[in-house]
Each structure stands twice: as structure tokens, then as C-alpha cells.
Amino acid sequence: MDIEFTFPSIEVRRHGQHVLVARLCTDLHGLLGRDAARDLALFVKKADRDPSVRAVVLTGSHPERFVGHADLAWLQEDGSVVPPLGRRVMSAVVWLALMLNSNPITRWVARRTPVQGALQLDDMHKTLNLMSTSSTIFVAALNGSALGLGAEIAWACDVRVMADGDYVIGHLEVLLGFAPGAGGTQRLTTLVGPHRARRLMLEGSPLSPAEALRLGVVDEVVPTSEVVQVGVRQAEILAARPQSAIGAIKRSVNAGITRGLRSGLRWERSEFLSSLPQREAQQIMLDYLSDTERDGELPVYRSGGYGSALARGRANGGEPELDPSPAPKLPDSATYGVQTVQFRSGSSWCRAWLYVPHHAGADSPVPVVVMGHGLGATRDLGLAPYAEEFADRGMAALVFTYRGLGDSGGHPRQILSMKRQLQDWDAAIAHAVSLPQLDSERMAIWGSSLGGGHAIATAARHPELAAMVAQCPFTDGVASALALGPGKSMALASPIVRDLVAVARRRPAVMVPIAAVPGGAGLMSTVDALKGMHALVPVGHQWRNEAAARSVLSVLGYRPGRSAHRIAVPSLICISTTDTVAPPKTAERQLRRSPYADVRTYEAGHFAFYVGAAFDQLVTEQAEFLEAHLRPDVRGAPTISASRGSDEQTP
């Protein structure tokens, strides 16, 4: 589910796959007013509902203030329409506001009466309570001072990182003639205890960064220039944990605080019992048991096991160490280098080859092409020659292998999930953006076969890309199944059913060949499939010609060609007129719907695109197309800030 995060008072950008950085756009003085509070409420609700968002980093737009405090004009105006009432009467007003706010019709009416202030306060409480109980992690990157409502927003976050300097955090409300109203009296008390909280609020005394750290109300104090970066790092660490467990822990802790020990323990029991059957928890426990049986030792007690679990966010024994596929050997005359790197994707990682021209650097970044392969294929099956041609022309290339295949991480293995592979594309793009020697404003993506379909779907979601190339693209699972014929398709029915039964019984996957003999039961069983795939495997390399049978269902329901009309970047589409794997007529019809697509056809088979004369023609035309749109001849072009991604290069 993709949810649009656009708000007048909040600047939102994605950082990698699962982290949002939200900058609260306060006014000239750093005050948070009525409109900004409404936007914050909508943003928190959307972040909580979007399963792709696992963590949010909140920071301020004012250079020295996270949130100065609430806009007093807002509070004064709403307060002036209600006559002075005693606490008992006002308690009844609050109760009435809660009732009115629970129904859309009565809410609309009540917002036009003097109780509107109580409704807005109820909305703020709901927002901060949701932050405290959501399965999404909230991190306060306090780029400056946070007083009053600013402090209350920070108290509702799970992690607080504060900038070092002449900044303060705390409650000044008593100095303005009123008490904290958005949970400050309760949340600060849980952080520092009732006596100290009461004294701080009665005096209106704020805390310096050092005092806040000593009392434990912030988790880290760092230089101002690093506060968002450190906040993102903390968010990524916690986002790697299973989300269902995160939510259960937060809700249980909150119940104990708000309802007392006995109620909190009852809440904890219910959360514990409801989290055990979750698919992610079950998989982690099964992996843990399997790894214990395999190694004869509990995974967290192995040397480095606990540290590895902390780094990954889960203790399922860790993935087996996989030797990286050796990077291609380059001639001494090569104008570029290549190294093996890895980047995080979801709860695991992808390995890749990074080709970079020798002249690239932070001061002279070069354009980059992110490249992914086809059905069950790894990067060492015919992609290196394309990447080498692009690199020789001054363009970097990041050639990655999907999770669960080859030397990339991911468990279980050999399961082809279109959703996970698209996540890998997003992670690869984020990694390329994070590298200072690469120019993220001159980025293209390149995909072949199924990877061509992924490139189409990814380009439709990433209008910031400069170009896209898709060759012999897979565009429609249904069309491919029909082209395969009913007999060959039905041959896969039995292994699919047996594999689904194995999933239900938590047994090993039932495998089928990725490329089978002609007419056999496999994902590809055309006359050229098996021979064509084996021809791409380099000497000394191994490729697992098998995938879980359930993968067929993911492929069958995948129809990336339908998103072609949404592509808004220059695209080169190279179609084989004799393609036996990806029906060419369907691909051509779908892709010509995009006004940005340059569709070209070639008299060469699906697997001929990687070798011989067809390859020579294709790589030349593709390189010229990329040169025209990425302009590798331009040195030192401006780049987008590396804060759009944070994966670090790993040799």
C-alpha cells in the first residue's frame, strides 16, 4: 500500500525503504499552530497505517528550535470563547467533547461551538497517544529547543536525540499562567519520577542538553549537524525489528503506565499471546530452532551471535555466510574499477557489483545505472558486459542480485516474490543515492526479462529518475501463461499445491526448475530456455536452477506492463520479436501507451540479447541512449543530498 505523504505544514521525505523524515514547518518563531497540529495528526495516522513505514524521524524547520512551543494566539483565541469554569464543570466539558468528537456529524457541529478548543486538545492527545502505541517507531531529532508542546511531542516519541548547544527542553507553561495540556504532566512524570517532574513544571525550569541526558529524558546528545543523521540511524536500527513485536511492546508498556501494574500485566499477556502466531514471529522461531539443530548451539550464544542479532533486529540465528560472487576481472587498460558491495533491503541485504569510472569522486560525481536481472537469475549471468560498456563510457553501474538468490542474503532461499524484488529495486536506488561519488540527479535503471518488468514498474513509481532501459521485458504474467499453453501451465499445478501445503505445515519448499527441458514442468520450458540460461553461467560459477513452486503464483499475478502509461521518464524498450518467454506483442502494445517510451524491436531470441551480434547492437544503442540522457561528459553536476539514502558501502 503506497500512501501519499503531502502536507502544507510538514516536509516529508523517504529515507531508504522504511524510514520517513518529517520536518515540522513551524512559523518564523518556531511556534506550532492550529493548522500544523492538524497536519501532524493526519501524518501520524497515515504513517501508522502504511505497512511500508516502520519508523518516523521528526525534526524542526527552525534553525534553532524543534518546536518553540504552541502558538499562544491559538490557545488564547480558543480559551477566550469559554467562560472561566471550575475544574469539575470543565471536566464535564471535556467529557462532552470526547463524546462529540467520536462521531463525524456531531464533530462537525461541535467545531462551530465554544467547545472547539476541547476538541482540538482531544485530537492532540489522540495523536500523541497513537505515537506512543503505534507499531511504527517515532524518533524525535531535536535540532534545537523544545518547550511546552514541543517537549510534549518529544515525550511521546520512542527515542529522543538532542542537539548539543545553547538549547533547552521542558515546560514553561506555568510562566504563561496555565498548566501543560498535551500530556506533559503524565509523560514527563514517567521519565523522571513524580517529585522531579512536579518541581520542574512548578518552576518552569527547562533542561539543558547535558541535564536532559543525565536525567534520561533524551537518549543521545550530538552536534547539531548530526542530529537528523543520528536520529535516522536509531530509526533504522529499531525498524529492523519485527513490527508486530514493536507494537505489542509499546502498547503493553503504555498500558502499565496508564492503567497500573495489574491492568498492565493483563494487557501484556494478551499482547504476548496475540504476537506468537504472527507469521514473522513463527518464521523467526522456526529458523532459530533449525539453526540450533544445525549448529548444535543456540544462535545468540554463538560467537558474535547476539551482536549479529542486534544488528539485524532479529535472532533467527543469522543467515549463513555466503561467499560473494567474484567481481569480474578487468583489463589493465580499463578506465573504471569494480568492487563487490552490499546494501540493506528489508530485514536482509543484497549483494552487488559497483562499477565506477576512475575519475569519479565527491567533487565530480558521475551518473549511475542501477541494473537488475530476470527470473531467478543472478547478476553474474550475462549482465557484466553491459555494465562494462556503460562504465567505459563514464557511467557507474550498480548491478545487484535479489534477496534469496545467489550470494545475497534473505531467508528462506529460492522464493521469487515480486513484491520483495521491487523492494530490492527501491533499496538499490536508495543505496546509489547515498554514495557521494554518484550523481543521483543523473540516475537510470536498467532491467532485463523479469527485471525489465521491474524496471517498468519502478520507473512508474520514481519520476525523479533520468532514464529507464528495459530489454525483452516481462510485462504480463497472464499473457506469459497463455503463451506457454494450458498443458505446460497445468503441469505446474501439482507442485504448486504441494508447496502451499508445505507452507501451511511449515515444511521445506517444494521446488521446480526455473528453466526446464522443452515441455517440462518449470517456470520457463520453451525450446531455448534451459540451453539459454546455462549459456549465461560463467565458468567456475554456480547457479541454482530451482525455485519454490509457489513463486509461480507471484509471477502469474504480476502485470507491470499495466503501469506503462504512468512512466514519466525517457525510456528505451528493446523487444525481441521472436521472444518465447515474454510475449512480444503484449509488451509492445502496453509500452507504446507511454509517450516517453522509445520502443524498438529486434530479430533476435530472448537469450540472444546477451551474446553475439544482437548483444553488440543492443549494448551500443542502449549506451548511446543513456549517454544522451545522463550526459556522462558533464563533470561535477549538482547532486541531490545523500540524506535520501543511508546504506553504507560494504567491501
C-alpha positions in Angstrom: 0.0 0.0 0.0 1.5 3.3 -1.1 0.2 6.3 0.9 0.9 9.9 -0.3 2.6 12.0 2.4 2.0 15.6 1.4 1.1 18.2 4.0 1.3 22.0 3.9 3.0 22.2 7.3 5.2 19.1 7.1 8.0 18.3 4.7 8.2 14.5 4.3 10.9 12.6 2.5 11.6 8.9 2.4 15.0 7.6 3.7 15.5 4.2 2.3 12.6 1.8 2.3 11.1 2.1 5.7 12.0 5.4 7.3 10.3 8.8 6.8 12.0 12.0 7.9 9.3 14.6 8.7 10.3 18.3 9.2 7.7 20.3 11.1 7.3 23.6 9.3 6.6 26.0 12.1 6.4 29.7 11.8 9.1 32.4 12.0 9.5 31.9 15.7 9.2 28.1 15.7 5.7 28.0 17.0 3.3 25.2 16.3 -0.2 26.4 15.5 -3.7 25.0 14.7 -3.0 24.1 11.1 0.3 22.4 11.8 -1.3 20.4 14.6 -4.0 19.2 12.2 -1.3 18.2 9.7 0.6 16.4 12.4 -2.5 14.4 13.3 -3.1 13.4 9.7 0.6 12.5 9.2 0.8 10.3 12.2 -2.4 8.4 11.2 -1.1 7.8 7.7 2.4 6.7 9.0 0.7 4.3 11.4 -1.5 2.8 8.6 1.2 2.4 5.9 2.9 -1.0 6.4 6.0 0.2 4.4 6.7 2.8 7.1 8.4 1.3 10.1 9.9 4.4 11.6 9.5 8.2 11.5 12.1 10.8 12.4 10.5 14.1 13.5 12.6 17.3 13.4 12.0 21.0 13.1 12.4 23.5 10.3 13.5 26.4 12.6 17.4 26.6 12.7 17.5 26.6 16.5 14.1 25.2 17.6 12.4 21.8 17.2 9.1 23.4 18.3 9.4 26.7 20.2 6.1 26.0 21.9 2.4 26.2 20.9 1.2 29.3 19.2 -0.2 31.4 22.0 -2.6 33.2 19.7 -4.2 29.8 19.0 -4.5 29.0 22.7 -5.7 32.5 23.7 -8.4 32.7 21.0 -9.8 29.3 21.8 -9.6 29.9 25.5 -11.3 33.3 25.3 -14.6 31.9 24.0 -15.1 29.7 27.1 -16.1 31.4 30.3 -14.0 30.7 33.4 -15.3 27.4 34.9 -14.2 25.3 37.8 -12.4 22.0 37.3 -15.5 19.9 37.9 -17.5 21.8 35.3 -14.6 21.8 32.8 -14.2 18.0 33.3 -17.8 17.7 32.2 -17.0 19.9 29.1 -14.0 17.6 28.3 -16.2 14.5 28.6 -18.8 16.1 26.3 -16.1 17.0 23.8 -14.9 13.4 23.8 -18.4 12.2 23.0 -19.0 14.7 20.3 -15.6 14.1 18.7 -16.3 10.4 18.3 -19.0 10.9 15.7 -18.3 12.7 12.3 -21.7 14.6 12.3 -21.5 15.8 15.9 -17.9 16.6 15.5 -18.7 18.9 12.5 -21.3 20.7 14.6 -19.2 20.9 17.7 -16.3 22.5 15.9 -18.5 25.5 15.3 -19.2 26.0 19.0 -17.2 27.2 22.0 -16.1 23.6 22.8 -13.9 23.5 19.6 -10.8 24.1 21.8 -11.6 21.0 23.8 -12.0 19.0 20.5 -8.6 20.2 19.2 -7.0 19.2 22.5 -8.6 15.8 22.2 -7.2 15.5 18.7 -3.7 16.3 20.0 -4.0 13.7 22.8 -5.1 11.1 20.2 -2.1 11.9 18.0 0.5 11.7 20.8 -1.2 8.5 22.2 -1.1 6.9 18.8 2.6 7.7 18.6 3.1 6.0 21.9 1.2 2.8 21.0 1.8 2.5 17.2 3.8 -0.3 15.7 5.7 2.5 13.9 8.8 3.8 15.7 8.9 7.6 16.3 12.2 9.3 16.8 12.5 13.0 17.9 15.6 14.6 16.3 15.6 17.7 18.4 17.5 20.1 16.3 17.1 22.9 18.9 14.9 23.9 21.8 11.6 22.2 22.6 9.4 23.9 25.1 5.8 23.3 26.1 4.0 21.5 23.2 7.4 20.8 21.6 8.5 18.9 24.7 5.2 17.0 24.8 5.7 15.8 21.2 9.2 14.7 22.1 8.0 12.9 25.2 5.6 10.9 23.1 8.4 9.6 20.8 10.2 6.3 21.4 13.7 7.8 21.0 15.0 11.3 21.6 18.2 12.6 20.1 19.1 16.2 21.1 21.5 18.7 19.5 24.3 20.0 21.7 24.4 23.7 22.2 22.6 26.6 23.8 19.2 24.7 23.6 16.7 23.7 26.3 13.8 21.3 26.6 11.0 21.4 29.2 7.8 23.1 30.3 7.4 26.8 30.6 3.6 26.7 30.8 3.4 27.8 34.5 5.2 31.0 33.5 2.4 31.7 31.0 -0.3 31.2 33.5 -1.6 27.7 32.7 -0.7 24.0 33.1 0.7 21.6 30.4 -2.2 20.2 28.4 -1.0 17.7 25.9 0.3 15.0 28.2 3.3 16.7 29.7 2.3 16.2 33.3 2.0 12.5 32.7 4.8 11.6 30.3 7.5 13.6 32.0 6.5 12.0 35.3 7.1 8.6 33.9 10.5 9.7 32.6 11.9 11.4 35.7 9.6 10.4 38.6 6.8 12.4 40.3 8.9 14.6 42.6 11.4 15.8 40.0 8.7 16.3 37.3 6.5 18.3 39.7 9.4 20.5 40.6 10.5 21.1 37.0 6.9 22.1 36.0 6.2 24.2 39.0 9.3 26.2 38.5 9.0 26.3 34.7 12.7 25.3 34.6 14.0 23.9 31.3 16.8 21.3 30.9 20.0 21.8 29.0 21.1 19.0 26.7 23.5 17.8 29.3 20.9 17.9 32.1 18.4 16.1 29.9 20.8 13.4 29.1 21.8 12.9 32.8 18.1 12.6 33.8 17.4 10.2 30.9 14.8 12.3 29.1 16.9 12.2 25.9 18.9 9.2 24.7 21.8 11.0 23.0 23.3 14.4 22.7 25.2 15.0 19.4 26.4 18.0 17.3 23.6 19.9 15.7 24.8 19.0 12.2 24.4 15.3 13.0 21.1 15.2 14.9 19.0 14.1 12.0 21.6 11.6 10.8 21.8 10.0 14.2 18.0 10.0 14.5 17.8 8.2 11.2 20.4 5.7 12.3 18.4 5.0 15.5 15.2 4.7 13.4 16.8 2.2 11.1 18.1 0.0 14.0 14.6 -0.2 15.5 12.8 -0.5 12.1 14.8 -3.8 11.6 12.9 -5.4 14.5 9.6 -7.3 13.8 6.9 -4.7 13.6 4.2 -6.7 15.3 6.5 -7.2 18.3 7.3 -3.5 18.4 3.6 -2.6 18.6 3.0 -5.2 21.3 5.8 -3.9 23.5 4.8 -0.3 23.1 1.1 -0.9 23.9 2.0 -3.1 26.9 4.3 -0.6 28.4 1.8 2.2 27.8 -1.0 0.1 29.5 1.2 -0.4 32.6 1.9 3.3 32.8 -1.7 4.5 32.2 -3.7 1.7 33.9 -1.5 0.4 36.7 0.5 -2.8 37.2 -2.3 -5.3 37.4 -4.0 -3.9 34.2 -0.7 -3.6 32.5 0.1 -7.3 33.2 -3.2 -8.4 31.8 -2.5 -6.3 28.7 1.0 -7.8 28.4 -0.4 -11.3 28.4 -2.9 -10.6 25.7 -0.2 -8.9 23.5 2.2 -11.8 24.1 -0.4 -14.4 23.1 -1.5 -12.5 20.0 2.1 -11.9 18.8 3.1 -15.6 19.0 1.0 -16.8 16.0 2.2 -13.9 13.7 3.8 -15.2 10.6 7.0 -13.2 11.1 7.4 -14.5 14.7 6.7 -18.1 13.7 9.3 -17.9 10.9 11.9 -16.4 13.2 11.3 -19.1 15.9 11.4 -21.9 13.3 14.7 -20.5 11.9 16.1 -20.3 15.4 15.2 -23.9 16.1 16.6 -25.0 12.7 19.9 -23.2 13.2 20.2 -24.6 16.7 19.8 -28.1 15.4 22.2 -27.5 12.6 25.0 -25.9 14.6 24.5 -27.6 18.0 24.3 -24.3 19.8 21.8 -21.6 20.5 22.3 -18.9 17.9 22.5 -16.0 20.4 25.2 -17.9 22.3 27.4 -18.5 19.3 30.5 -16.3 19.0 29.2 -12.9 17.8 25.6 -14.3 17.6 24.0 -11.8 20.0 25.7 -8.8 18.4 24.7 -10.1 14.9 21.1 -10.4 16.2 21.1 -6.8 17.5 22.5 -5.6 14.2 19.8 -7.4 12.1 16.9 -6.8 14.6 16.0 -10.5 14.9 17.6 -13.5 16.5 16.8 -16.2 13.9 20.3 -17.5 14.0 21.5 -15.3 11.3 21.8 -16.1 7.6 24.5 -18.5 6.5 27.7 -16.8 5.4 27.7 -16.7 1.7 30.9 -16.2 -0.3 30.4 -13.3 -2.6 30.5 -14.0 -6.3 33.9 -12.8 -7.5 33.9 -9.5 -9.3 34.7 -9.7 -13.0 38.4 -9.3 -13.8 39.1 -6.2 -15.7 41.9 -5.5 -18.2 44.7 -3.2 -17.0 43.6 -0.6 -19.6 40.1 -0.3 -18.0 39.1 3.2 -17.2 36.9 2.1 -14.3 37.1 -0.2 -11.3 34.7 -2.8 -9.9 34.1 -4.0 -6.4 31.6 -6.1 -4.5 29.3 -4.1 -2.2 26.2 -4.9 -0.2 23.2 -2.8 0.9 20.3 -3.4 3.2 16.9 -4.3 1.9 14.1 -5.1 4.3 15.4 -7.2 7.1 18.3 -8.6 5.0 20.7 -7.4 2.3 21.5 -7.6 -1.4 25.0 -8.0 -2.9 26.0 -6.1 -5.9 28.9 -5.2 -8.2 29.7 -1.5 -8.3 31.4 -0.2 -11.4 32.8 3.3 -11.0 34.9 5.3 -13.6 38.3 6.2 -12.1 37.6 10.0 -12.3 34.5 9.8 -10.1 34.6 11.5 -6.7 32.6 13.6 -4.3 33.6 16.7 -6.2 32.9 15.2 -9.6 30.1 12.6 -9.2 29.2 10.5 -12.2 25.8 9.3 -13.5 24.8 5.8 -12.4 22.8 3.0 -13.9 21.1 0.6 -11.4 20.8 -2.9 -13.0 18.7 -6.0 -12.2 18.2 -9.3 -13.8 15.4 -11.6 -14.7 13.5 -14.7 -13.5 15.6 -16.4 -10.8 18.8 -15.0 -12.4 21.8 -13.6 -10.5 24.0 -10.7 -11.6 26.8 -13.0 -12.9 24.5 -14.3 -15.7 25.3 -12.0 -18.6 25.0 -8.5 -17.0 28.7 -7.7 -16.6 29.3 -7.0 -20.4 26.5 -4.4 -20.3 27.8 -2.8 -17.1 31.4 -2.7 -18.5 30.3 -0.9 -21.7 28.4 1.7 -19.6 31.3 2.2 -17.2 33.7 2.6 -20.1 31.6 5.5 -21.3 31.8 7.3 -18.0 28.7 5.9 -16.2 28.8 4.0 -13.0 26.7 0.8 -12.8 25.3 -0.9 -9.7 24.4 -4.5 -10.6 22.6 -6.3 -7.9 21.2 -9.7 -7.1 17.8 -10.1 -5.5 17.4 -11.3 -1.9 17.1 -15.1 -1.6 19.2 -15.7 -4.6 22.9 -16.2 -5.3 25.2 -14.6 -2.8 22.6 -12.1 -1.5 21.1 -12.5 1.9 17.5 -13.4 2.6 15.8 -16.5 4.1 14.1 -18.8 3.0 16.0 -19.2 -0.3 14.8 -19.5 -3.9 11.4 -18.0 -3.3 10.6 -15.5 -6.1 8.4 -12.7 -4.7 7.6 -9.8 -7.0 6.9 -7.6 -4.0 10.2 -8.3 -2.4 12.1 -7.9 -5.6 10.5 -4.5 -6.2 11.6 -3.6 -2.7 15.1 -4.6 -3.7 15.0 -2.2 -6.6 14.0 0.6 -4.2 16.8 -0.3 -1.8 19.3 -0.4 -4.7 18.2 3.1 -5.8 18.5 4.4 -2.2 22.0 2.9 -1.9 23.1 4.5 -5.1 21.8 7.9 -3.9 23.8 7.5 -0.7 27.1 7.2 -2.4 28.8 10.7 -2.8 30.7 9.7 -6.0 27.5 9.0 -7.8 25.2 11.7 -9.1 21.6 10.9 -8.1 20.2 13.5 -10.4 21.6 11.5 -13.3 20.3 8.1 -12.4 18.9 5.5 -14.7 17.6 2.0 -14.2 18.1 -1.0 -16.5 16.4 -4.3 -16.4 16.3 -7.5 -18.5 13.5 -10.0 -18.8 11.6 -10.1 -15.5 14.0 -7.3 -14.4 12.7 -5.4 -17.4 9.2 -5.6 -16.0 10.6 -4.5 -12.6 12.3 -1.5 -14.3 8.9 -0.5 -15.9 7.1 -0.8 -12.5 9.9 1.1 -10.7 10.1 3.9 -13.3 6.4 4.4 -12.9 6.9 5.0 -9.2 10.1 7.0 -9.4 9.6 10.1 -11.7 12.8 11.5 -10.4 14.8 9.1 -12.5 16.6 10.4 -15.5 16.0 7.4 -17.8 15.0 3.7 -18.0 16.0 0.8 -20.2 14.1 -2.4 -20.4 15.1 -5.3 -22.7 13.0 -8.3 -23.6 10.7 -7.1 -20.7 8.2 -9.4 -18.9 5.1 -7.3 -18.8 2.1 -9.6 -18.1 2.0 -12.9 -16.1 -1.3 -13.9 -17.6 -0.1 -13.3 -21.2 3.0 -15.4 -20.5 0.9 -18.2 -19.1 -1.4 -18.2 -22.1 1.6 -18.2 -24.4 3.1 -21.2 -22.5 -0.1 -23.2 -23.3 -2.6 -24.9 -21.0 -0.8 -28.2 -20.9 2.5 -26.7 -19.7 0.8 -24.5 -17.3 -1.2 -27.3 -15.7 2.0 -29.3 -15.3 2.8 -26.8 -12.5 -0.5 -27.3 -10.7 0.6 -30.3 -8.6 3.9 -28.9 -7.3 2.2 -25.6 -6.5 -0.5 -27.3 -4.4 2.2 -29.4 -2.7 4.3 -26.4 -2.0 1.3 -24.5 -0.5 0.6 -27.5 1.8 4.3 -27.5 2.8 4.0 -23.8 3.7 0.9 -24.5 5.8 2.7 -27.4 7.6 5.9 -25.3 7.9 7.9 -27.9 5.8 10.7 -27.2 3.3 9.6 -25.7 0.0 8.7 -27.9 -3.0 11.0 -26.8 -5.8 10.5 -26.7 -9.5 13.1 -25.9 -12.2 13.4 -22.2 -13.2 14.4 -23.4 -16.7 13.2 -26.8 -17.7 13.5 -29.0 -20.8 11.0 -28.2 -23.5 7.5 -29.1 -22.3 8.7 -29.9 -18.8 7.3 -28.5 -15.5 9.3 -25.4 -14.9 8.9 -21.6 -14.8 10.4 -21.5 -18.3 10.1 -24.5 -20.5 10.4 -23.1 -24.0 12.8 -24.6 -26.6 15.6 -22.2 -25.8 15.1 -21.7 -22.0 17.3 -24.3 -20.5 20.1 -24.0 -23.0 19.9 -20.2 -23.0 20.2 -20.0 -19.2 23.1 -22.4 -19.0 24.9 -20.5 -21.7 24.9 -17.4 -19.4 26.6 -19.1 -16.4 30.3 -18.2 -16.4 32.9 -20.9 -16.0 33.5 -21.5 -12.3 30.2 -20.1 -11.2 27.2 -22.0 -10.0 23.5 -21.1 -10.5 20.6 -22.8 -8.7 18.1 -23.8 -11.3 15.2 -24.1 -8.9 12.5 -22.0 -7.2 9.7 -22.7 -4.8 6.7 -23.7 -6.8 4.6 -21.1 -5.0 6.7 -18.5 -6.9 4.5 -19.3 -10.0 1.6 -17.6 -8.3 3.5 -14.4 -7.7 4.8 -14.3 -11.3 1.3 -15.1 -12.7 -0.3 -12.2 -10.9 2.4 -9.7 -11.9 1.4 -7.4 -14.7 3.9 -4.5 -14.7 3.0 -3.5 -18.3 -0.2 -2.0 -17.0 1.8 0.7 -15.3 3.5 1.8 -18.5 1.1 4.7 -19.0 2.3 6.2 -15.7 6.0 6.3 -16.8 7.2 9.9 -16.9 10.9 9.4 -17.7 12.6 8.8 -21.0 12.5 5.1 -21.7 14.2 2.7 -24.2 12.3 -0.5 -24.7 14.1 -3.3 -26.6 11.7 -6.1 -27.6 12.6 -9.5 -29.2 10.2 -10.2 -32.0 10.8 -14.0 -31.5 10.7 -13.9 -27.7 9.4 -17.3 -26.4 9.5 -16.2 -22.7 8.0 -12.6 -22.7 5.2 -12.3 -25.4 6.4 -9.5 -27.6 3.1 -8.4 -29.0 1.7 -7.8 -25.5 4.8 -5.9 -24.4 4.8 -3.7 -27.5 1.1 -2.9 -27.2 1.4 -2.0 -23.5 4.6 0.0 -23.7 3.6 2.1 -26.7 1.0 3.7 -24.3 3.7 5.7 -22.7 4.6 8.9 -24.6 8.0 8.7 -23.1 8.8 5.2 -24.4 11.1 4.6 -27.4 10.0 1.1 -28.4 12.4 -0.8 -30.7 12.2 -4.4 -32.0 15.0 -6.8 -32.8 15.1 -10.0 -34.8 16.8 -12.0 -32.0 15.6 -14.5 -29.4 15.2 -13.8 -25.7 18.6 -15.3 -24.7 20.4 -14.0 -27.8 20.2 -10.5 -26.3 23.2 -11.4 -24.1 25.6 -12.7 -26.7 26.9 -12.2 -30.3 25.7 -9.7 -32.8 22.4 -9.0 -31.1 24.3 -8.0 -27.9 26.7 -5.8 -29.8 23.8 -3.9 -31.4 21.8 -3.6 -28.2 24.6 -2.5 -25.9 25.7 0.2 -28.4 22.2 1.6 -28.8 21.5 1.4 -25.0 24.8 3.1 -24.2 24.1 5.9 -26.7 20.6 6.4 -25.2 21.9 6.6 -21.7 24.7 9.0 -22.7 22.1 11.3 -24.3 20.0 11.4 -21.1 22.7 11.0 -18.3 25.4 13.2 -20.0 28.5 11.5 -18.6 30.6 14.1 -20.3 29.5 16.7 -17.8 31.7 16.7 -14.7 30.7 17.8 -11.3 27.0 18.1 -11.9 24.9 19.1 -8.8 23.6 16.2 -6.8 20.7 15.5 -4.5 21.7 15.3 -0.9 22.8 11.9 0.2 20.3 12.1 3.0 17.8 10.5 0.6 19.5 7.2 1.4 21.9 6.0 4.1 23.2 2.5 3.2 26.9 2.4 3.5 29.2 0.8 1.0 30.5 -2.5 2.3 33.5 -4.1 0.6 
